[in-house]
Amino acid sequence: MQTAERDPAVGCGSDSWPRRVTLSIAIAIGLVVIASFCFAGGAILQHMAISADQTAGAKQEMSLRQILGLLRKPRWVLGLALVGFGAALHLIALTQAPVTVIQPVGILAVPWSVLVASKIYGYRTTPAVWLAVGATVVGIVGFTMLSTRYSDDHRATIDFGHMIIAIAVCYGIGFALVGLSRVIPEVFRSFALAAGGAVLYGLASALMKSMFVFLGRGEHFLSPGVVVSFVGIIATYVIGGWMIQQGYALGHPEIVVGALTTIDPLVAVIYGLFVLNEGVGITPLVVVGMTVAGALATAGVAGLSRYHPEARQRAEASGPA
């Protein structure tokens, strides 16, 4: 009896994401998982170095001189090295898989940072904190499933004008969040600053991918697209890094890590879908689903800001609102 050859497309559409999980994508995801450990550990080390200069209950933004002074602190430099190593792994992963697949995996840094920080600082992780972490993870996973279903970086294209508009929008949002941090309740200030930095970090990841696209289609290193991408990457990391350090100064590492690993991929994925044209056949219903999932993830980080044990202690110390 002759056995019919199994059609690999049976039971799964020709564009279904499981069929596109190649070895290179699997390796890329593994690299990002390792990078998530590096980001969590680096964040905690940098926060410890910054908080060592602050007295209890005296959370305040740092001056430029104080930020530059961090370069003389071995613990902060070690944290920076860990973050840098994680970023290098992340960059390698971006060369192996679509930005819409790679970016959201970094959400693993959130539970890592919560677990490690709870041991270091000796506080009990409450159910409300884990609920916030769960909402963040579920939101990002949902967002990833939708974005990955329509991602295809093999046909990535880019329009220089659209890239400039995206850069302007991201910077506008980032600085707006910095301004918002001046007027919102203290418990959310760290989140607002970290969110501003995360928007710029997400833009930096997207610009890296843009640079690869420009070079891949034969443009030279001094072409406008490559130059703007390179300069943009440097500028976004410097300015975004300033925002992130202020977030550490005003809050706890889990909040900053949560903002980074949630908002960073949201920005990068949206950029990839609509500027790099990695979204193929995306429908309004999918956009709605991605919006809901992204909102859930962001709300989870906001909840982490609100219910973090340290934030609750400061709120109780300052008396009823």
Residue pairs with C-beta under 8 A, 6 or more apart in sequence:
8 19
9 19
12 18
12 19
15 280
15 281
16 149
17 145
17 148
17 149
24 96
24 97
25 96
25 97
25 101
27 93
27 96
28 92
28 93
28 94
28 96
28 97
28 101
28 102
29 93
29 97
29 101
29 102
29 105
31 89
31 90
31 92
31 93
31 96
32 89
32 90
32 93
32 102
32 105
32 106
33 105
33 108
34 86
34 89
35 85
35 86
35 87
35 89
35 90
35 93
35 106
36 86
36 105
36 106
36 107
36 108
36 109
36 112
36 261
37 86
37 109
37 112
38 82
38 83
38 85
38 86
38 89
39 82
39 83
39 86
39 106
39 109
39 257
39 260
39 261
40 109
40 110
40 112
40 113
40 116
40 253
40 257
41 79
41 82
41 112
41 116
42 78
42 79
42 80
42 81
42 82
42 83
42 86
43 79
43 83
43 109
43 113
43 248
43 253
43 256
43 257
43 260
44 79
44 113
44 116
44 117
44 120
44 253
45 75
45 76
45 78
45 79
45 82
46 70
46 75
46 76
46 79
46 80
46 83
46 245
46 248
46 253
47 248
47 252
47 253
47 256
48 75
48 79
48 120
49 70
49 73
49 75
49 76
49 79
50 62
50 70
50 76
50 245
50 248
50 249
51 248
51 249
52 73
52 75
53 66
54 60
54 249
57 314
57 317
59 186
59 249
59 250
59 251
59 314
60 249
60 250
61 246
61 249
61 250
62 245
62 246
62 249
67 242
67 245
70 76
70 77
70 245
71 77
90 102
90 106
90 205
91 208
93 102
94 102
94 205
94 208
94 209
94 212
95 212
97 153
98 148
98 151
98 152
98 153
98 272
98 278
99 153
99 205
99 206
99 209
99 268
99 269
99 271
99 272
99 276
99 278
100 144
100 147
100 148
100 150
100 151
100 153
100 268
100 269
100 272
100 273
100 278
100 279
101 144
101 148
101 151
103 202
103 205
103 264
103 265
103 268
103 269
104 140
104 141
104 143
104 144
104 147
104 265
104 269
105 144
106 260
106 261
106 264
106 265
107 136
107 137
107 140
107 141
107 261
107 262
107 265
107 297
108 261
109 257
109 260
109 261
110 133
110 136
110 137
110 254
110 257
110 258
110 261
110 262
111 133
111 137
113 253
113 254
113 257
113 258
114 125
114 129
114 130
114 133
114 254
115 125
117 252
117 253
117 254
118 124
118 125
121 310
123 309
123 310
124 309
125 309
126 307
126 309
128 303
128 307
129 304
129 307
129 308
129 309
131 303
132 300
132 301
132 302
132 303
132 304
132 306
132 307
133 258
133 300
133 304
134 300
135 296
135 297
135 299
135 300
135 303
136 258
136 262
136 296
136 297
136 300
136 301
136 304
137 297
137 300
138 296
138 297
138 300
139 262
139 293
139 294
139 295
139 296
139 297
139 298
139 299
139 300
140 261
140 262
140 265
140 293
140 297
142 289
142 292
142 293
142 296
143 265
143 266
143 269
143 290
143 293
143 294
143 297
144 265
146 286
146 289
146 290
146 293
147 269
147 272
147 273
147 279
147 290
149 286
150 273
150 278
150 279
150 280
150 281
150 282
150 286
151 272
151 273
151 278
151 279
151 280
152 278
152 280
153 209
153 272
153 276
153 278
155 277
155 280
156 209
156 213
156 272
156 276
156 277
156 278
157 213
157 276
157 277
158 210
158 213
158 214
158 225
158 275
158 276
158 277
159 275
160 224
160 225
160 228
162 274
162 275
163 207
163 210
163 225
163 228
163 229
163 275
164 228
166 203
166 206
166 271
166 275
167 203
167 207
167 228
167 232
170 199
170 200
170 202
170 203
170 236
170 267
171 200
171 203
173 196
173 199
174 196
174 197
174 199
174 200
174 239
174 240
174 243
175 196
176 196
177 192
177 193
177 195
177 196
177 199
177 243
178 192
178 193
178 196
178 243
180 192
181 188
181 189
181 192
181 193
181 196
184 192
185 321
186 250
186 314
186 318
187 305
187 306
187 311
187 314
187 315
188 302
188 305
188 306
189 250
189 251
190 247
190 248
190 250
190 251
190 252
190 255
190 256
190 305
191 247
191 251
191 255
191 259
191 301
191 302
191 305
193 243
193 244
193 246
193 247
193 250
194 243
194 244
194 247
194 251
194 255
194 256
194 258
194 259
194 260
195 259
195 263
195 301
196 240
196 243
197 240
197 241
197 242
197 243
197 244
197 247
197 259
197 260
198 240
198 244
198 259
198 260
198 262
198 263
198 264
198 267
199 240
199 263
199 264
199 267
200 236
200 237
200 239
200 240
200 243
201 236
201 237
201 240
201 244
201 260
201 264
201 267
202 263
202 264
202 265
202 266
202 267
202 268
202 271
203 232
203 236
203 267
203 268
203 271
204 232
204 233
204 236
204 237
204 240
205 264
205 268
206 267
206 268
206 271
206 272
206 275
206 276
207 229
207 232
207 233
207 236
208 229
208 233
209 268
209 272
209 276
210 225
210 229
210 275
210 276
211 225
211 226
211 229
211 230
211 233
213 276
214 223
214 225
214 226
214 229
215 221
215 226
219 225
219 226
220 226
221 227
244 256
244 260
247 255
247 256
247 259
248 256
251 305
251 308
251 310
251 311
252 308
252 310
252 311
254 304
254 308
255 301
255 304
255 305
255 308
258 300
258 301
258 304
259 301
262 297
262 298
262 300
262 301
263 298
263 301
266 294
266 297
266 298
272 278
272 279
273 279
273 282
305 311
315 321
